[in-house]
């Protein structure tokens, strides 16, 4: 299993899912869960990693496992 890094102005905290990784302070932090209320997203990370609360349109560095099984080449 390997991660694909997604970044750019259109990659925001509102796109995070459980199982993703978010770049915080120069390291990848595994995302355990996310809660969204009134546009604010609280990101719960694995034990020992910093959590984040930000508005849903804040740009982030996101790493996600992309399942390419069954994709024709």
C-alpha positions in Angstrom: 0.0 0.0 0.0 1.4 3.4 -1.0 0.2 6.9 -0.7 -0.2 9.4 -3.6 0.5 13.0 -2.5 -2.2 15.5 -3.6 -1.6 19.2 -3.2 -2.6 22.5 -4.7 -5.1 25.2 -4.1 -8.1 22.9 -4.8 -7.0 20.3 -2.1 -8.6 21.5 1.1 -9.1 20.2 4.7 -12.8 19.6 3.7 -11.7 16.7 1.5 -10.0 14.6 4.2 -11.2 11.1 5.0 -10.3 8.6 7.6 -7.3 6.7 6.4 -5.7 9.7 4.6 -2.6 11.4 5.9 -2.2 15.2 6.3 1.0 17.1 6.2 1.6 19.0 9.5 4.8 20.6 10.5 6.9 18.7 7.9 5.6 15.2 8.7 2.7 13.0 7.6 0.1 12.5 10.2 -2.4 9.6 9.8 -6.1 10.8 9.9 -8.3 8.8 12.2 -11.5 10.8 11.7 -13.0 14.2 10.8 -15.9 16.1 12.1 -17.5 19.1 10.3 -19.8 21.6 12.0 -20.8 24.9 10.2 -17.9 24.7 7.8 -15.3 24.1 10.5 -13.5 20.7 10.3 -11.8 19.1 13.3 -9.2 16.5 12.2 -8.5 13.7 14.6 -5.1 12.2 14.0 -3.4 9.0 15.5 -2.1 9.1 19.0 1.0 11.3 19.3 0.3 13.4 16.3 -1.1 17.0 16.4 -4.8 17.5 15.6 -6.1 20.3 13.5 -9.2 22.5 13.4 -9.6 24.7 10.4 -12.3 26.1 8.0 -13.2 23.6 5.2 -11.5 25.6 2.4 -8.0 25.9 4.0 -5.5 24.3 1.5 -3.5 21.3 2.8 -1.0 18.7 1.7 -2.9 15.4 1.5 -1.7 11.9 1.0 -4.3 9.2 0.0 -4.1 5.6 -0.9 -5.4 5.4 -4.5 -6.8 2.0 -5.4 -5.8 1.4 -9.0 -6.9 -2.3 -9.1 -9.0 -2.9 -12.2 -7.8 0.3 -14.0 -7.1 -0.5 -17.6 -3.7 0.6 -18.9 
